[in-house]
Amino acid sequence: MQAEAFTGGFADTPVDAARAFRAVMSAIARPGRIETVAGAVPPAPLSVAAGTLILTVCDAGTPVYLAGDHDTPGVRDWITFHTGAPLVGPGQAMFAVGTWDAVAPLSAYATGTPEYPDRSATLIVEMDTLAPSGAGLSGPGIKVRAALSLPETATFQANARLFPLGLDFFLTCGDRVAGLPRTTRVEDA
């Protein structure tokens, strides 16, 4: 295990985790809303937001898939040390992290079953930019309409049609995170 794996976790775990959890839950409950999170200093290429999200929601019972360039020895060691989460392939993952192109194809991830729709994967998609503009969003948690810069719209539209099955998403960029649950309807900009 690399020495860097032992650093970069929450400095004050109960307080940092509680703040991050509140921001993460606010982001997923209000699709399109961008929250700022802090506390983690993960190894590259993980963003602060993705690292903080992983520290907040993952533990030894949460299989994680690292896609593309995010599958490095440094990231593997850091996640293993700080969360104990097992690192798995996409079909077994509860959480996956990587860029949009790296996490593709989305058909590789569990979308739940009619009896257990909650047994689906959540994808943490690292973005170059994250802004409250672009694709139109509507649905639960959105008063009238919201907007969010998405890598594309067709895939999110198809995912919403699978409801109650489907994938949930967190989009991260720097220290910012936005949630996009499967219940959100996405329209082209």
Stockholm file with secondary structure:
# STOCKHOLM 1.0

chainA/1-189         MQAEAFTGGFADTPVDAARAFRAVMSAIARPGRIETVAGAVPPAPLSVAAGTLILTVCDAGTPVYLAGDHDTPGVRDWITFHTGAPLVGPGQAMFAVGTWDAVAPLSAYATGTPEYPDRSATLIVEMDTLAPSGAGLSGPGIKVRAALSLPETATFQANARLFPLGLDFFLTCGDRVAGLPRTTRVEDA
#=GR chainA/1-189 SS CCGGGGSSSCSSHHHHHHHHHHHHHHHHHSTTCEEECCSCCCCTTSCHHHHHHHHHHCCTTCCEEECGGGCCHHHHHHHHHHHCCCBCCGGGCSEEEEEHHHHCCGGGSCBCCSSCTTSBCEEEEECSCCCSCSEEEESTTCSSCEEECCSCSHHHHHHHHTTTSCCEEEEEETTEEEEECTTCEEECC
#=GC SS_cons         CCGGGGSSSCSSHHHHHHHHHHHHHHHHHSTTCEEECCSCCCCTTSCHHHHHHHHHHCCTTCCEEECGGGCCHHHHHHHHHHHCCCBCCGGGCSEEEEEHHHHCCGGGSCBCCSSCTTSBCEEEEECSCCCSCSEEEESTTCSSCEEECCSCSHHHHHHHHTTTSCCEEEEEETTEEEEECTTCEEECC
//
